[in-house]
């Protein structure tokens, strides 16, 4: 026999459900970070997108990712973020900052003290057409 919920009990159950919803949503979104990124086999498409729109993010896939994963003993995704620092004089070209990161790295014989999470940051000049700028030493427009 089913028991009927009183208004008090109905409110209590709804309140409890509303308290748990943000925590569940946060946990679900934390695991979806790499899954929501575009998979790329090279850095070029991300550089082109960031030069044009200001930002791009992706996950390295293909042979390059397999080689790096074997070298570092990690099967975790290799995430790449690219941000435009400033435009260059040449139309469509920009100075970009690239951040590459991977977690779950295991120490190797050649690098026994390597941290489990690694990140590499560097700057590069690149154009939205997929090439390097023609002139070197360009400054912002």
DODOLO-305767 format. One record per residue: residue in one letter; x negated, y, z negated of N, C-alpha, C, O, CB in turn; residue number from 1. Coordinates in steps of 0.2 Angstrom, whole numbers. Glycine has a CB too. Layout:
DODOLO-305767
{node 'A', {X, Y, Z}, {X, Y, Z}, {X, Y, Z}, {X, Y, Z}, {X, Y, Z}, NUM}
...
//
This chain:
DODOLO-305767
{node 'X', {-4, -6, 0}, {0, 0, 0}, {-4, 6, 0}, {-9, 7, -4}, {5, 0, -6}, 1}
{node 'X', {-3, 11, 5}, {-7, 17, 5}, {-5, 22, 0}, {1, 23, -1}, {-7, 20, 12}, 2}
{node 'X', {-10, 25, -3}, {-8, 30, -7}, {-8, 37, -4}, {-12, 38, 1}, {-13, 31, -13}, 3}
{node 'X', {-3, 41, -6}, {-2, 48, -3}, {-7, 53, -6}, {-8, 53, -12}, {5, 50, -3}, 4}
{node 'X', {-10, 57, -2}, {-15, 62, -5}, {-11, 68, -7}, {-7, 70, -4}, {-20, 64, 1}, 5}
{node 'X', {-13, 70, -13}, {-10, 76, -16}, {-13, 82, -13}, {-19, 81, -10}, {-10, 76, -24}, 6}
{node 'X', {-10, 88, -13}, {-14, 94, -10}, {-21, 95, -13}, {-25, 97, -10}, {-9, 100, -11}, 7}
{node 'X', {-21, 94, -20}, {-28, 94, -23}, {-33, 90, -20}, {-39, 92, -19}, {-27, 93, -31}, 8}
{node 'X', {-31, 83, -19}, {-36, 78, -17}, {-37, 80, -10}, {-43, 79, -8}, {-33, 71, -18}, 9}
{node 'X', {-33, 82, -6}, {-34, 83, 1}, {-39, 89, 2}, {-43, 89, 6}, {-27, 85, 5}, 10}
{node 'X', {-38, 94, -2}, {-43, 100, -2}, {-50, 98, -4}, {-55, 100, -1}, {-40, 106, -7}, 11}
{node 'X', {-50, 93, -9}, {-57, 91, -12}, {-60, 87, -6}, {-66, 88, -5}, {-56, 87, -18}, 12}
{node 'X', {-57, 83, -3}, {-60, 79, 3}, {-62, 83, 8}, {-67, 82, 11}, {-55, 74, 5}, 13}
{node 'X', {-58, 88, 10}, {-60, 93, 16}, {-66, 97, 13}, {-71, 98, 17}, {-54, 98, 17}, 14}
{node 'X', {-66, 99, 7}, {-72, 103, 5}, {-78, 99, 5}, {-84, 101, 7}, {-71, 105, -2}, 15}
{node 'X', {-78, 93, 3}, {-84, 88, 3}, {-86, 87, 10}, {-92, 87, 11}, {-82, 81, 0}, 16}
{node 'X', {-82, 86, 15}, {-83, 85, 22}, {-87, 91, 24}, {-92, 91, 28}, {-77, 83, 26}, 17}
{node 'X', {-84, 97, 23}, {-87, 103, 25}, {-94, 104, 22}, {-99, 108, 26}, {-83, 109, 23}, 18}
{node 'X', {-95, 102, 16}, {-102, 103, 13}, {-107, 98, 17}, {-113, 100, 17}, {-102, 101, 6}, 19}
{node 'X', {-105, 92, 19}, {-110, 88, 22}, {-111, 89, 29}, {-116, 88, 32}, {-107, 81, 22}, 20}
{node 'X', {-106, 93, 33}, {-107, 94, 40}, {-113, 98, 42}, {-117, 96, 46}, {-101, 98, 42}, 21}
{node 'X', {-115, 103, 38}, {-121, 107, 40}, {-127, 103, 39}, {-132, 103, 44}, {-122, 113, 36}, 22}
{node 'X', {-128, 98, 34}, {-134, 94, 33}, {-134, 89, 39}, {-140, 88, 41}, {-133, 91, 27}, 23}
{node 'X', {-129, 86, 41}, {-129, 81, 46}, {-131, 84, 53}, {-135, 82, 57}, {-122, 78, 47}, 24}
{node 'X', {-128, 90, 54}, {-129, 94, 60}, {-137, 96, 61}, {-140, 95, 66}, {-125, 100, 61}, 25}
{node 'X', {-140, 98, 55}, {-147, 100, 55}, {-151, 94, 56}, {-156, 94, 60}, {-148, 103, 48}, 26}
{node 'X', {-150, 88, 53}, {-153, 82, 54}, {-153, 80, 62}, {-158, 78, 65}, {-151, 76, 50}, 27}
{node 'X', {-147, 80, 65}, {-146, 78, 72}, {-150, 83, 76}, {-153, 80, 81}, {-139, 78, 73}, 28}
{node 'X', {-150, 89, 75}, {-154, 94, 79}, {-161, 93, 78}, {-165, 95, 83}, {-152, 101, 78}, 29}
{node 'X', {-164, 91, 72}, {-171, 91, 71}, {-174, 85, 76}, {-179, 85, 78}, {-172, 89, 64}, 30}
{node 'X', {-170, 80, 76}, {-172, 74, 80}, {-172, 75, 88}, {-175, 72, 92}, {-169, 68, 79}, 31}
{node 'X', {-168, 80, 90}, {-167, 81, 97}, {-171, 86, 100}, {-171, 88, 106}, {-160, 84, 98}, 32}
{node 'X', {-176, 89, 96}, {-181, 94, 99}, {-184, 92, 105}, {-184, 95, 110}, {-186, 95, 94}, 33}
{node 'X', {-188, 86, 105}, {-192, 84, 111}, {-187, 81, 116}, {-188, 82, 122}, {-197, 79, 109}, 34}
{node 'X', {-181, 79, 114}, {-177, 76, 119}, {-173, 81, 123}, {-171, 80, 129}, {-171, 72, 115}, 35}
{node 'X', {-173, 87, 121}, {-169, 92, 125}, {-174, 96, 129}, {-172, 100, 133}, {-166, 97, 120}, 36}
{node 'X', {-181, 95, 129}, {-185, 98, 133}, {-186, 94, 140}, {-185, 88, 141}, {-192, 98, 130}, 37}
{node 'X', {-188, 98, 145}, {-189, 96, 152}, {-195, 92, 152}, {-200, 94, 149}, {-189, 102, 157}, 38}
{node 'X', {-195, 86, 155}, {-201, 81, 156}, {-204, 84, 162}, {-201, 84, 168}, {-199, 74, 156}, 39}
{node 'X', {-211, 85, 162}, {-215, 87, 167}, {-221, 83, 168}, {-223, 80, 163}, {-217, 95, 166}, 40}
{node 'X', {-223, 82, 174}, {-229, 78, 175}, {-236, 82, 175}, {-241, 79, 175}, {-229, 73, 181}, 41}
{node 'X', {-235, 88, 176}, {-240, 93, 175}, {-238, 100, 172}, {-232, 101, 171}, {-243, 94, 183}, 42}
{node 'X', {-243, 104, 171}, {-241, 110, 167}, {-239, 115, 172}, {-235, 120, 170}, {-248, 113, 164}, 43}
{node 'X', {-240, 115, 179}, {-238, 120, 184}, {-231, 122, 184}, {-230, 128, 184}, {-240, 117, 191}, 44}
{node 'X', {-226, 118, 183}, {-219, 120, 183}, {-218, 125, 177}, {-214, 130, 178}, {-214, 115, 184}, 45}
{node 'X', {-220, 123, 172}, {-219, 127, 166}, {-223, 134, 166}, {-220, 139, 164}, {-222, 123, 159}, 46}
{node 'X', {-229, 134, 169}, {-232, 140, 170}, {-229, 145, 175}, {-228, 151, 174}, {-239, 139, 173}, 47}
{node 'X', {-226, 142, 180}, {-222, 146, 185}, {-216, 149, 182}, {-214, 155, 183}, {-220, 141, 191}, 48}
{node 'X', {-212, 145, 178}, {-206, 147, 175}, {-208, 152, 170}, {-204, 157, 169}, {-203, 141, 171}, 49}
{node 'X', {-213, 152, 166}, {-214, 157, 161}, {-217, 163, 164}, {-215, 169, 162}, {-220, 154, 156}, 50}
{node 'X', {-220, 163, 170}, {-223, 169, 173}, {-216, 173, 176}, {-216, 179, 176}, {-227, 167, 179}, 51}
{node 'X', {-211, 169, 178}, {-205, 172, 181}, {-200, 174, 175}, {-198, 180, 176}, {-202, 167, 185}, 52}
{node 'X', {-199, 170, 170}, {-194, 172, 165}, {-196, 174, 158}, {-192, 176, 154}, {-189, 166, 165}, 53}
{node 'X', {-203, 173, 157}, {-205, 174, 150}, {-206, 169, 146}, {-210, 169, 141}, {-201, 179, 147}, 54}
{node 'X', {-203, 163, 147}, {-204, 157, 142}, {-202, 151, 146}, {-198, 151, 150}, {-200, 158, 136}, 55}
{node 'X', {-206, 145, 144}, {-204, 139, 146}, {-206, 134, 141}, {-211, 135, 138}, {-207, 137, 153}, 56}
{node 'X', {-203, 128, 141}, {-205, 123, 136}, {-203, 116, 140}, {-199, 115, 143}, {-201, 123, 129}, 57}
{node 'X', {-208, 111, 138}, {-207, 104, 141}, {-210, 99, 137}, {-214, 101, 132}, {-209, 105, 148}, 58}
{node 'X', {-210, 93, 140}, {-213, 87, 137}, {-217, 84, 142}, {-215, 83, 148}, {-208, 82, 134}, 59}
{node 'X', {-224, 83, 141}, {-228, 80, 146}, {-226, 73, 147}, {-226, 69, 142}, {-236, 81, 144}, 60}
{node 'X', {-225, 71, 153}, {-224, 64, 155}, {-229, 61, 160}, {-233, 65, 162}, {-216, 63, 157}, 61}
{node 'X', {-227, 55, 162}, {-231, 52, 168}, {-238, 50, 166}, {-239, 48, 160}, {-232, 57, 173}, 62}
{node 'X', {-243, 49, 170}, {-249, 47, 169}, {-253, 51, 164}, {-257, 48, 160}, {-253, 46, 176}, 63}
{node 'X', {-253, 57, 165}, {-256, 62, 160}, {-255, 61, 153}, {-259, 60, 149}, {-255, 69, 162}, 64}
{node 'X', {-248, 60, 152}, {-246, 58, 145}, {-248, 52, 142}, {-250, 51, 137}, {-238, 59, 144}, 65}
{node 'X', {-248, 47, 147}, {-250, 40, 145}, {-258, 40, 143}, {-260, 37, 138}, {-249, 35, 151}, 66}
{node 'X', {-262, 44, 147}, {-269, 44, 146}, {-270, 47, 139}, {-275, 45, 135}, {-272, 48, 151}, 67}
{node 'X', {-267, 53, 138}, {-268, 56, 131}, {-265, 52, 125}, {-269, 52, 120}, {-265, 63, 131}, 68}
{node 'X', {-260, 49, 126}, {-257, 45, 121}, {-262, 39, 119}, {-263, 37, 113}, {-250, 42, 123}, 69}
{node 'X', {-265, 36, 124}, {-270, 30, 123}, {-276, 33, 120}, {-279, 30, 115}, {-272, 27, 130}, 70}
{node 'X', {-278, 39, 122}, {-284, 42, 119}, {-283, 44, 111}, {-288, 43, 107}, {-286, 48, 123}, 71}
{node 'X', {-277, 46, 110}, {-276, 48, 103}, {-272, 43, 99}, {-271, 44, 93}, {-272, 55, 103}, 72}
{node 'X', {-270, 37, 102}, {-267, 32, 98}, {-260, 34, 96}, {-258, 32, 90}, {-271, 30, 92}, 73}
{node 'X', {-256, 39, 99}, {-250, 41, 97}, {-245, 40, 103}, {-246, 41, 109}, {-250, 48, 95}, 74}
{node 'X', {-239, 38, 101}, {-233, 37, 106}, {-228, 43, 106}, {-223, 43, 109}, {-230, 30, 105}, 75}
{node 'X', {-230, 48, 101}, {-226, 53, 100}, {-226, 58, 107}, {-231, 58, 110}, {-227, 57, 94}, 76}
{node 'X', {-221, 62, 108}, {-221, 66, 114}, {-226, 72, 113}, {-228, 74, 108}, {-214, 69, 115}, 77}
{node 'X', {-229, 74, 119}, {-233, 79, 119}, {-229, 85, 122}, {-227, 86, 127}, {-239, 78, 125}, 78}
{node 'X', {-228, 90, 117}, {-224, 96, 118}, {-228, 101, 121}, {-234, 102, 118}, {-220, 98, 112}, 79}
{node 'X', {-225, 105, 125}, {-229, 111, 128}, {-224, 117, 128}, {-218, 117, 130}, {-231, 110, 135}, 80}
{node 'X', {-227, 123, 125}, {-223, 129, 125}, {-227, 134, 129}, {-233, 135, 128}, {-221, 131, 118}, 81}
{node 'X', {-224, 138, 133}, {-228, 143, 137}, {-224, 150, 136}, {-218, 150, 137}, {-228, 141, 145}, 82}
{node 'X', {-227, 155, 134}, {-224, 161, 133}, {-228, 167, 137}, {-234, 167, 138}, {-224, 163, 126}, 83}
{node 'X', {-225, 171, 140}, {-228, 177, 144}, {-230, 182, 139}, {-226, 185, 135}, {-223, 180, 149}, 84}
{node 'X', {-237, 184, 139}, {-240, 189, 135}, {-239, 196, 138}, {-237, 200, 134}, {-247, 188, 134}, 85}
{node 'X', {-240, 196, 144}, {-239, 203, 148}, {-240, 202, 155}, {-243, 197, 158}, {-244, 208, 146}, 86}
{node 'X', {-237, 206, 159}, {-237, 206, 166}, {-244, 208, 169}, {-247, 212, 165}, {-231, 210, 170}, 87}
{node 'X', {-246, 206, 175}, {-252, 208, 178}, {-250, 213, 183}, {-244, 213, 185}, {-256, 202, 180}, 88}
{node 'X', {-255, 216, 186}, {-254, 221, 192}, {-251, 217, 198}, {-247, 220, 201}, {-260, 225, 194}, 89}
{node 'X', {-253, 211, 199}, {-251, 208, 205}, {-244, 205, 204}, {-242, 202, 199}, {-256, 202, 206}, 90}
{node 'X', {-239, 207, 208}, {-232, 205, 207}, {-231, 198, 206}, {-234, 194, 210}, {-228, 207, 213}, 91}
{node 'X', {-227, 196, 201}, {-226, 189, 200}, {-231, 186, 195}, {-230, 180, 194}, {-225, 185, 206}, 92}
{node 'X', {-236, 189, 194}, {-241, 186, 190}, {-241, 189, 182}, {-239, 194, 181}, {-248, 188, 193}, 93}
{node 'X', {-244, 184, 178}, {-243, 186, 171}, {-249, 183, 167}, {-252, 178, 169}, {-236, 184, 168}, 94}
{node 'X', {-250, 185, 161}, {-255, 182, 156}, {-250, 178, 152}, {-246, 180, 149}, {-259, 187, 152}, 95}
{node 'X', {-252, 171, 151}, {-248, 167, 148}, {-251, 164, 142}, {-257, 163, 142}, {-245, 161, 152}, 96}
{node 'X', {-248, 162, 137}, {-251, 158, 131}, {-247, 151, 131}, {-241, 150, 131}, {-249, 162, 124}, 97}
{node 'X', {-252, 146, 131}, {-249, 139, 132}, {-251, 136, 125}, {-257, 136, 122}, {-253, 135, 137}, 98}
{node 'X', {-246, 133, 122}, {-247, 129, 116}, {-245, 122, 117}, {-239, 120, 119}, {-243, 132, 110}, 99}
{node 'X', {-250, 117, 116}, {-248, 110, 117}, {-249, 107, 110}, {-254, 108, 107}, {-253, 107, 122}, 100}
{node 'X', {-244, 102, 108}, {-245, 99, 102}, {-242, 92, 102}, {-238, 90, 106}, {-241, 103, 97}, 101}
{node 'X', {-245, 88, 98}, {-243, 81, 97}, {-244, 79, 90}, {-249, 80, 87}, {-247, 76, 102}, 102}
{node 'X', {-239, 75, 87}, {-239, 72, 81}, {-241, 65, 81}, {-241, 62, 87}, {-233, 73, 77}, 103}
{node 'X', {-242, 61, 75}, {-243, 54, 75}, {-249, 52, 78}, {-250, 46, 80}, {-237, 51, 79}, 104}
{node 'X', {-254, 56, 78}, {-261, 54, 80}, {-265, 50, 75}, {-265, 52, 69}, {-265, 61, 82}, 105}
{node 'X', {-268, 45, 77}, {-272, 41, 73}, {-279, 42, 74}, {-282, 43, 80}, {-270, 33, 75}, 106}
{node 'X', {-283, 42, 68}, {-290, 43, 69}, {-294, 38, 73}, {-291, 32, 73}, {-294, 43, 62}, 107}
{node 'X', {-299, 40, 77}, {-302, 35, 81}, {-310, 35, 79}, {-312, 38, 74}, {-302, 38, 89}, 108}
{node 'X', {-313, 30, 81}, {-320, 29, 79}, {-324, 35, 81}, {-329, 37, 77}, {-324, 23, 83}, 109}
{node 'X', {-323, 39, 86}, {-327, 45, 88}, {-324, 51, 84}, {-328, 56, 84}, {-326, 46, 95}, 110}
{node 'X', {-318, 51, 81}, {-315, 57, 77}, {-312, 54, 71}, {-306, 54, 71}, {-311, 61, 82}, 111}
{node 'X', {-315, 51, 66}, {-312, 48, 61}, {-308, 53, 56}, {-304, 51, 52}, {-317, 44, 57}, 112}
{node 'X', {-310, 59, 56}, {-307, 64, 52}, {-301, 68, 55}, {-299, 73, 53}, {-312, 69, 49}, 113}
{node 'X', {-299, 66, 61}, {-294, 69, 65}, {-287, 70, 61}, {-285, 65, 58}, {-293, 66, 72}, 114}
{node 'X', {-284, 75, 61}, {-278, 76, 58}, {-272, 73, 62}, {-273, 72, 68}, {-276, 84, 57}, 115}
{node 'X', {-267, 71, 58}, {-261, 67, 61}, {-257, 71, 66}, {-254, 69, 71}, {-257, 64, 56}, 116}
{node 'X', {-258, 78, 66}, {-254, 82, 70}, {-259, 87, 73}, {-263, 90, 70}, {-249, 86, 66}, 117}
{node 'X', {-259, 88, 80}, {-264, 92, 83}, {-261, 97, 88}, {-255, 95, 91}, {-269, 88, 88}, 118}
{node 'X', {-264, 103, 88}, {-261, 108, 93}, {-267, 111, 96}, {-272, 112, 93}, {-257, 113, 89}, 119}
{node 'X', {-266, 113, 102}, {-271, 117, 106}, {-268, 123, 109}, {-262, 122, 112}, {-274, 112, 112}, 120}
{node 'X', {-271, 129, 108}, {-268, 135, 111}, {-273, 138, 115}, {-279, 139, 113}, {-266, 140, 105}, 121}
{node 'X', {-271, 141, 121}, {-275, 144, 126}, {-271, 149, 130}, {-265, 148, 131}, {-280, 139, 130}, 122}
{node 'X', {-275, 154, 133}, {-272, 159, 137}, {-274, 158, 144}, {-280, 156, 145}, {-273, 166, 135}, 123}
{node 'X', {-270, 159, 149}, {-271, 158, 156}, {-267, 163, 160}, {-262, 165, 158}, {-270, 151, 158}, 124}
{node 'X', {-270, 166, 166}, {-267, 170, 170}, {-264, 166, 176}, {-268, 162, 179}, {-271, 176, 173}, 125}
{node 'X', {-257, 166, 178}, {-254, 162, 183}, {-248, 166, 186}, {-246, 171, 183}, {-252, 156, 180}, 126}
{node 'X', {-246, 164, 192}, {-241, 167, 196}, {-235, 163, 196}, {-236, 157, 196}, {-244, 170, 202}, 127}
{node 'X', {-229, 166, 197}, {-223, 162, 198}, {-223, 159, 205}, {-218, 154, 205}, {-217, 167, 198}, 128}
{node 'X', {-227, 160, 209}, {-227, 156, 216}, {-232, 150, 215}, {-232, 146, 220}, {-230, 160, 221}, 129}
{node 'X', {-235, 149, 209}, {-238, 142, 208}, {-246, 143, 209}, {-249, 138, 210}, {-236, 137, 212}, 130}
{node 'X', {-248, 149, 209}, {-256, 150, 211}, {-259, 155, 205}, {-255, 158, 201}, {-257, 153, 218}, 131}
{node 'X', {-265, 155, 205}, {-269, 160, 201}, {-268, 166, 204}, {-268, 167, 210}, {-276, 157, 199}, 132}
{node 'X', {-269, 172, 200}, {-269, 179, 203}, {-275, 179, 208}, {-280, 176, 207}, {-270, 184, 198}, 133}
{node 'X', {-275, 183, 213}, {-280, 184, 218}, {-286, 188, 215}, {-292, 186, 216}, {-277, 187, 224}, 134}
{node 'X', {-284, 193, 211}, {-289, 197, 208}, {-291, 195, 201}, {-286, 193, 198}, {-287, 205, 209}, 135}
{node 'X', {-297, 195, 199}, {-299, 194, 192}, {-299, 200, 188}, {-300, 205, 191}, {-305, 190, 192}, 136}
{node 'X', {-299, 199, 182}, {-299, 205, 177}, {-293, 210, 178}, {-294, 216, 176}, {-306, 209, 179}, 137}
{node 'X', {-288, 208, 180}, {-282, 212, 180}, {-279, 214, 173}, {-280, 209, 168}, {-276, 209, 184}, 138}
{node 'X', {-277, 219, 172}, {-274, 221, 166}, {-266, 222, 167}, {-264, 222, 173}, {-277, 228, 163}, 139}
{node 'X', {-263, 224, 162}, {-255, 225, 162}, {-254, 230, 166}, {-257, 235, 167}, {-252, 226, 155}, 140}
{node 'X', {-248, 230, 169}, {-245, 235, 173}, {-243, 241, 169}, {-241, 246, 172}, {-239, 233, 178}, 141}
//
